[in-house]
C-alpha cells in the first residue's frame, strides 16, 4: 500500500498470533473422515487438487484422498514451467499450444509469488532446425493466444550479448521468447489449501484401497493411520495420475459388467539434474539436441542450474514398484553431454548435486516416439451406473482448465443422479430438501487468486507479476524489519500475502522460536504442520521448499530430528 508521497508503508494485516515458544509440540492431525460426500477425488497431484478446489468452490461436498503426500510424485517432479510447449508445434498440436498459452496468462495472474515470467534463449544450431522454421514457430507462439504481460520473441546476436557469454563461440545467433516458471509442488498445495478453505476435506497418506460402484453411488474404503473408514460418494473422480489405469483395474469394482478402464496410458519418465550455477543472468536456455529433442537449462534456487529433461518410456511393471521414479546414470550422462554441446563450461556427472524424475501419465495416442505423444488430456465420463470421471493425461500448465472442464462434467452427471438422501442413506427430510434445492455455482477459477496470490492488501492494485512480487518483498521488509532480506524473499516466494500466517505479530527473530536449520524457524515448521499437511522433514525440505539443496546433511538431520520429537498421527 502506498502513502500520499508514493512510498510504501507497512500493511495493516490481521495476523494470526504466533504459537508461544513453550507451547506443546505440534501434532500432524488429519481431519475427521466424512461418511457421505457428493464427490470423492482420488489422487492428490495437480489435477486432483485442482478438481477438488473447483468443485468445492461451486458448493459440492468434496473429499480428496492421496495415498502419500500432496504432490508426492509427478506433480513435484516436473521441469517447473508454465509454457505453451513450443516443441509441440512440430507435432501439429496447435489446439493444445493455444490452450496452454491462454492458461499461461491466467496462471501468472493468479499466484505471482509462486509463478513468474521467464525469458528463454534458444541458440541457433544450423545443423538442427533451420532458422526460418524457428522464426515461423515463434511467430505462431506469439500469436496463437492473446498476450497481456509477456513480451514477444525476437532474434539476438549472441556475440554482443551477455546471454551469449556462457555459450561456445560457434553459437553466434539465437532467439528469445517468453514463458513462465512455477513452483510445482506449492501449486498443488495452494490448490489443496483453497479446496479445504472452501469446504473440502483433504486427506493425505490415505490410500483408497477399494471402491465399489452401485447404481446410485460409490462405497469407498479409505485407510488412514487411525484405521479403516467407509465413505459413501455420489460420484468418483479418478485423478490418480500414472496410476489412473491401475486404480480402475485393481481397486475399483463395477456395479455390473460395465468396463471401468477403457483407456491406456503411456508412462514416460522425465529426468532432471541440478548443478551449481552455470551462468549469472536470469534467462533460461532451450537447446536443440541431435535426436530432435530439446533440453532446458534454467536458473534454479539462486545458486543452481536445473537441467532437463529426458523422455524414457517405462514398462507398466513400474506401477508395482514402491517409491519415486529413479534417474539412472545413462540419463545423467545424456543431459550432461547435450548441455556440454552448448556451454563453454562442460557439465559432467560429478557436477550433479541432485537428481529427480517424474513420470508423465500420457494418453496413449499410438505415437511411435515417446517425445511425440500428446500432452493434452482426456476427461472420460462414465454414467452406466453412479457417475465416474477418469482423467487421462494432461500437463501442469493446463491443470486449471482441466479442472474446470472436469467440474462441469461432474455437475452434469450429478444433476441426473439421485441424492444420497433419496438413496436411503439416512438423511433427514430437511437434508433432503436442502439437497434438492442445491444448485452448483458456475465456473469461477479463471479470475480467482490462489492462496497468497492476492497481494492488493500489501501493495495495492496488481500491475505485473515481477513488479508486484518485488513490491511485496519490500512491504514485508517494512512490516518485519528484523527478518534478513534473503529470508524475507524466500518467505514471500513461498507464502505470498500469507507471510503473516508464518510470522504473525513477531517483532524479533527470537519470537519465531528455535532456528532448527539456517533460516528455518519453528514458527514456519509449526505453520507447515498445522496448515500444509507436513509430516516429515522430506515434506518440508524437498516439496514445500527446496531448502534441502541449501543445507548440509547435518542440518537436514536436525529438521528430521525436530519431526521425530513430534507425535505424528
SEZA-474674 format. One record per residue (C-alpha): residue in three letters; x, y, z. Coordinates in steps of 0.25 Angstrom, whole numbers, padded with zeros to 4 digits, always signed. Layout:
N
alaXYZ;...
end
This chain:
569
unk+0000+0000+0000;unk+0005+0014-0003;unk+0005+0027+0005;unk+0001+0040-0002;unk+0016+0042-0004;unk+0017+0030-0013;unk+0025+0022-0003;unk+0021+0008+0002;unk+0016+0007+0016;unk+0015-0006+0024;unk+0001-0012+0022;unk-0009-0013+0034;unk-0011-0028+0033;unk-0019-0036+0043;unk-0009-0046+0047;unk-0010-0060+0053;unk-0003-0060+0066;unk+0010-0068+0067;unk+0010-0080+0076;unk+0017-0078+0089;unk+0031-0084+0088;unk+0027-0092+0101;unk+0014-0097+0094;unk+0012-0112+0093;unk+0019-0119+0081;unk+0010-0118+0068;unk+0003-0131+0064;unk+0000-0134+0050;unk-0014-0138+0051;unk-0024-0142+0040;unk-0038-0136+0039;unk-0049-0146+0042;unk-0053-0154+0031;unk-0067-0151+0026;unk-0077-0163+0023;unk-0084-0157+0012;unk-0080-0147+0001;unk-0084-0143-0013;unk-0071-0145-0019;unk-0059-0154-0016;unk-0046-0150-0023;unk-0035-0160-0023;unk-0021-0154-0025;unk-0014-0142-0019;unk-0006-0137-0030;unk-0009-0125-0038;unk-0021-0130-0045;unk-0027-0136-0033;unk-0025-0123-0025;unk-0029-0114-0036;unk-0042-0122-0038;unk-0045-0123-0023;unk-0043-0108-0022;unk-0052-0105-0034;unk-0063-0114-0029;unk-0063-0109-0014;unk-0064-0094-0019;unk-0076-0098-0027;unk-0083-0103-0014;unk-0081-0118-0015;unk-0077-0127-0003;unk-0063-0132-0007;unk-0053-0142-0001;unk-0039-0143-0007;unk-0031-0154-0003;unk-0016-0156-0006;unk-0008-0169-0002;unk+0005-0161+0000;unk+0008-0146+0002;unk+0002-0136-0007;unk+0010-0134-0020;unk+0018-0146-0015;unk+0021-0152-0029;unk+0019-0146-0043;unk+0014-0132-0039;unk+0026-0129-0031;unk+0036-0134-0042;unk+0033-0126-0054;unk+0042-0116-0061;unk+0034-0106-0054;unk+0030-0098-0066;unk+0017-0091-0069;unk+0018-0091-0084;unk+0011-0093-0097;unk+0020-0104-0102;unk+0028-0098-0113;unk+0032-0112-0118;unk+0018-0117-0119;unk+0016-0108-0131;unk+0025-0118-0139;unk+0015-0129-0136;unk+0003-0120-0141;unk-0003-0119-0127;unk-0008-0105-0129;unk-0020-0106-0121;unk-0012-0111-0109;unk-0002-0100-0110;unk-0013-0089-0111;unk-0020-0095-0099;unk-0007-0095-0091;unk-0003-0081-0096;unk-0017-0076-0091;unk-0015-0083-0078;unk-0001-0077-0076;unk-0007-0063-0075;unk-0018-0067-0065;unk-0008-0075-0056;unk+0003-0064-0056;unk-0008-0054-0050;unk-0014-0064-0040;unk-0001-0066-0032;unk+0011-0057-0035;unk+0018-0062-0023;unk+0020-0076-0028;unk+0019-0073-0043;unk+0026-0062-0051;unk+0031-0059-0065;unk+0043-0066-0070;unk+0051-0061-0083;unk+0057-0073-0091;unk+0069-0072-0101;unk+0070-0082-0112;unk+0084-0082-0118;unk+0083-0086-0133;unk+0090-0098-0138;unk+0089-0099-0153;unk+0091-0114-0153;unk+0078-0115-0145;unk+0065-0108-0149;unk+0066-0097-0160;unk+0065-0082-0155;unk+0053-0080-0164;unk+0045-0091-0157;unk+0049-0086-0143;unk+0044-0072-0147;unk+0031-0077-0152;unk+0029-0085-0139;unk+0032-0073-0131;unk+0022-0065-0139;unk+0011-0075-0136;unk+0015-0076-0122;unk+0014-0061-0120;unk+0000-0060-0127;unk-0007-0073-0124;unk-0013-0067-0112;unk-0015-0052-0106;unk-0003-0047-0098;unk-0004-0037-0088;unk+0008-0038-0079;unk+0019-0045-0087;unk+0028-0039-0098;unk+0028-0045-0111;unk+0040-0053-0117;unk+0052-0047-0125;unk+0065-0050-0131;unk+0078-0048-0123;unk+0093-0046-0127;unk+0100-0055-0116;unk+0113-0049-0120;unk+0110-0036-0114;unk+0101-0040-0102;unk+0103-0045-0088;unk+0093-0056-0091;unk+0104-0062-0101;unk+0116-0061-0091;unk+0114-0075-0085;unk+0112-0081-0099;unk+0122-0087-0108;unk+0127-0077-0119;unk+0121-0085-0130;unk+0107-0080-0126;unk+0107-0066-0131;unk+0092-0064-0133;unk+0079-0069-0126;unk+0065-0065-0122;unk+0058-0060-0109;unk+0044-0063-0105;unk+0035-0063-0092;unk+0029-0074-0084;unk+0027-0075-0069;unk+0032-0082-0057;unk+0025-0089-0045;unk+0028-0096-0032;unk+0020-0108-0036;unk+0019-0115-0022;unk+0014-0102-0016;unk+0004-0100-0027;unk-0002-0113-0023;unk-0002-0109-0008;unk-0009-0096-0011;unk-0020-0103-0019;unk-0022-0112-0007;unk-0022-0101+0003;unk-0032-0093-0005;unk-0041-0106-0007;unk-0040-0108+0009;unk-0044-0094+0011;unk-0056-0095+0002;unk-0061-0107+0010;unk-0054-0119+0004;unk-0048-0130+0013;unk-0033-0133+0009;unk-0027-0146+0014;unk-0012-0149+0011;unk-0005-0162+0014;unk-0019-0168+0012;unk-0020-0179+0001;unk-0033-0183-0005;unk-0032-0198-0005;unk-0045-0202-0010;unk-0057-0195-0017;unk-0070-0202-0020;unk-0080-0196-0031;unk-0095-0197-0030;unk-0106-0191-0038;unk-0107-0179-0029;unk-0093-0177-0022;unk-0079-0182-0019;unk-0075-0188-0006;unk-0060-0186-0003;unk-0051-0192+0007;unk-0040-0182+0012;unk-0028-0186+0020;unk-0023-0175+0030;unk-0013-0176+0041;unk-0025-0177+0051;unk-0032-0189+0043;unk-0041-0192+0032;unk-0052-0183+0028;unk-0064-0185+0019;unk-0069-0173+0011;unk-0081-0172+0002;unk-0080-0163-0010;unk-0090-0160-0021;unk-0078-0158-0031;unk-0064-0163-0033;unk-0053-0155-0039;unk-0041-0163-0043;unk-0029-0154-0043;unk-0018-0164-0039;unk-0008-0159-0050;unk+0001-0170-0054;unk-0008-0180-0046;unk-0021-0176-0052;unk-0022-0188-0061;unk-0016-0197-0050;unk-0026-0192-0040;unk-0038-0195-0048;unk-0033-0209-0051;unk-0029-0213-0037;unk-0036-0204-0027;unk-0050-0201-0033;unk-0061-0211-0035;unk-0072-0209-0045;unk-0087-0209-0042;unk-0089-0220-0052;unk-0082-0224-0065;unk-0078-0210-0069;unk-0064-0207-0072;unk-0057-0196-0063;unk-0044-0195-0070;unk-0045-0193-0085;unk-0032-0184-0088;unk-0018-0187-0087;unk-0006-0178-0082;unk+0008-0178-0087;unk+0017-0175-0075;unk+0029-0166-0079;unk+0039-0163-0069;unk+0045-0149-0070;unk+0059-0148-0062;unk+0065-0135-0057;unk+0079-0132-0051;unk+0083-0120-0043;unk+0097-0114-0043;unk+0104-0102-0038;unk+0100-0089-0045;unk+0106-0089-0059;unk+0102-0074-0063;unk+0099-0061-0055;unk+0087-0055-0062;unk+0073-0058-0060;unk+0069-0064-0074;unk+0068-0079-0077;unk+0073-0087-0089;unk+0066-0097-0098;unk+0075-0106-0106;unk+0072-0114-0119;unk+0079-0128-0118;unk+0083-0136-0130;unk+0072-0146-0127;unk+0062-0135-0129;unk+0058-0134-0114;unk+0061-0122-0106;unk+0067-0119-0093;unk+0066-0107-0083;unk+0076-0100-0074;unk+0069-0092-0064;unk+0073-0083-0053;unk+0069-0090-0040;unk+0069-0087-0025;unk+0078-0075-0027;unk+0091-0084-0026;unk+0088-0095-0036;unk+0084-0098-0051;unk+0073-0108-0054;unk+0075-0117-0066;unk+0065-0126-0072;unk+0058-0133-0078;unk+0059-0147-0084;unk+0047-0156-0090;unk+0049-0170-0085;unk+0037-0180-0087;unk+0034-0188-0075;unk+0028-0202-0074;unk+0015-0204-0067;unk+0023-0212-0057;unk+0027-0199-0051;unk+0014-0197-0045;unk+0017-0208-0035;unk+0030-0202-0031;unk+0029-0194-0018;unk+0035-0181-0017;unk+0038-0170-0026;unk+0044-0171-0041;unk+0059-0172-0041;unk+0069-0165-0050;unk+0079-0175-0056;unk+0093-0172-0059;unk+0090-0172-0074;unk+0080-0161-0073;unk+0090-0153-0065;unk+0101-0155-0076;unk+0091-0151-0087;unk+0087-0138-0080;unk+0102-0135-0077;unk+0106-0138-0092;unk+0095-0130-0098;unk+0097-0118-0089;unk+0112-0118-0091;unk+0110-0117-0106;unk+0106-0102-0104;unk+0113-0097-0091;unk+0127-0094-0091;unk+0128-0100-0077;unk+0126-0115-0078;unk+0116-0121-0069;unk+0120-0135-0064;unk+0112-0145-0055;unk+0122-0141-0044;unk+0116-0127-0044;unk+0102-0132-0041;unk+0097-0129-0027;unk+0083-0134-0028;unk+0075-0142-0038;unk+0060-0145-0039;unk+0050-0151-0048;unk+0035-0150-0051;unk+0026-0160-0058;unk+0017-0153-0068;unk+0004-0161-0070;unk+0002-0158-0085;unk-0011-0163-0092;unk-0007-0173-0102;unk-0009-0168-0116;unk-0001-0179-0122;unk+0011-0169-0126;unk+0023-0177-0128;unk+0033-0167-0121;unk+0030-0164-0107;unk+0034-0150-0108;unk+0023-0148-0119;unk+0012-0154-0110;unk+0001-0143-0108;unk+0002-0135-0095;unk-0013-0132-0096;unk-0023-0138-0086;unk-0036-0146-0088;unk-0047-0146-0078;unk-0055-0159-0079;unk-0069-0158-0072;unk-0076-0172-0070;unk-0091-0172-0066;unk-0094-0186-0067;unk-0096-0186-0052;unk-0092-0176-0042;unk-0084-0165-0048;unk-0069-0167-0051;unk-0060-0158-0057;unk-0046-0162-0061;unk-0034-0152-0064;unk-0025-0157-0075;unk-0012-0149-0077;unk-0010-0134-0076;unk+0001-0125-0073;unk+0003-0115-0062;unk+0000-0102-0070;unk-0014-0107-0073;unk-0018-0112-0060;unk-0028-0101-0057;unk-0035-0103-0070;unk-0035-0118-0068;unk-0041-0116-0054;unk-0052-0106-0059;unk-0056-0116-0070;unk-0056-0127-0060;unk-0065-0119-0050;unk-0074-0116-0062;unk-0075-0131-0065;unk-0077-0135-0051;unk-0088-0125-0049;unk-0095-0130-0062;unk-0094-0145-0057;unk-0099-0142-0043;unk-0111-0134-0048;unk-0117-0147-0053;unk-0114-0155-0041;unk-0122-0157-0028;unk-0117-0150-0016;unk-0111-0159-0004;unk-0123-0156+0004;unk-0132-0161-0007;unk-0124-0174-0008;unk-0128-0177+0007;unk-0115-0173+0014;unk-0121-0167+0026;unk-0122-0153+0023;unk-0133-0145+0029;unk-0145-0139+0022;unk-0138-0125+0024;unk-0125-0130+0018;unk-0133-0136+0006;unk-0140-0123+0003;unk-0127-0115+0004;unk-0120-0124-0006;unk-0132-0124-0015;unk-0131-0109-0015;unk-0116-0108-0017;unk-0111-0102-0030;unk-0096-0103-0032;unk-0089-0090-0035;unk-0083-0086-0049;unk-0069-0087-0053;unk-0060-0078-0045;unk-0045-0081-0044;unk-0041-0073-0057;unk-0042-0059-0049;unk-0038-0065-0035;unk-0025-0064-0028;unk-0019-0076-0021;unk-0016-0074-0006;unk-0005-0064-0004;unk-0007-0059-0018;unk-0015-0047-0016;unk-0005-0036-0012;unk-0014-0024-0012;unk-0015-0022+0003;unk+0000-0021+0003;unk+0004-0014-0010;unk-0009-0008-0015;unk-0015-0012-0029;unk-0008-0022-0037;unk+0001-0018-0049;unk+0011-0028-0054;unk+0015-0041-0047;unk+0030-0037-0046;unk+0027-0023-0041;unk+0016-0028-0031;unk+0025-0038-0025;unk+0037-0028-0023;unk+0027-0019-0016;unk+0022-0030-0007;unk+0036-0033-0003;unk+0038-0018+0000;unk+0025-0017+0008;unk+0029-0030+0016;unk+0042-0024+0020;unk+0036-0011+0025;unk+0026-0019+0033;unk+0037-0029+0038;unk+0050-0021+0038;unk+0057-0031+0047;unk+0056-0042+0036;unk+0068-0043+0028;unk+0066-0040+0013;unk+0069-0054+0008;unk+0059-0060+0018;unk+0048-0049+0015;unk+0050-0052+0000;unk+0048-0067+0002;unk+0036-0066+0011;unk+0030-0057+0001;unk+0032-0066-0010;unk+0026-0078-0002;unk+0014-0071+0004;unk+0012-0058-0003;unk+0002-0049+0004;unk+0000-0060+0015;unk+0014-0058+0020;unk+0008-0052+0033;unk+0002-0066+0035;unk+0016-0071+0037;unk+0022-0058+0044;unk+0009-0054+0051;unk+0012-0042+0060;unk+0026-0045+0063;unk+0036-0033+0066;unk+0049-0041+0066;unk+0055-0054+0061;unk+0054-0059+0075;unk+0039-0059+0075;unk+0040-0068+0063;unk+0045-0079+0072;unk+0057-0088+0071;unk+0065-0087+0058;unk+0064-0102+0055;unk+0073-0100+0042;unk+0079-0088+0036;unk+0067-0078+0033;unk+0057-0089+0037;unk+0050-0085+0050;unk+0040-0093+0058;unk+0029-0083+0054;unk+0030-0087+0040;unk+0030-0102+0043;unk+0018-0101+0052;unk+0011-0094+0041;unk+0015-0105+0031;unk+0010-0116+0041;unk-0003-0108+0045;unk-0007-0103+0031;unk+0000-0110+0020;unk+0000-0125+0024;unk+0015-0126+0026;unk+0018-0139+0034;unk+0033-0141+0031;unk+0046-0134+0028;unk+0045-0138+0014;unk+0031-0132+0012;unk+0038-0118+0017;unk+0051-0119+0010;unk+0048-0125-0003;unk+0034-0121-0006;unk+0028-0110+0002;unk+0042-0103-0001;unk+0055-0107-0007;unk+0063-0104+0006;unk+0069-0118+0005;unk+0078-0113-0006;unk+0084-0102+0002;unk+0086-0110+0015;unk+0097-0119+0019;unk+0094-0133+0023;unk+0095-0130+0038;unk+0085-0118+0036;unk+0075-0127+0029;unk+0077-0137+0040;unk+0073-0126+0050;unk+0060-0124+0043;unk+0058-0139+0043;unk+0060-0139+0058;unk+0050-0128+0060;unk+0040-0136+0054;unk+0044-0149+0061;unk+0041-0142+0074;unk+0026-0140+0070;unk+0015-0150+0071;unk+0010-0152+0057;unk-0003-0158+0055;
end
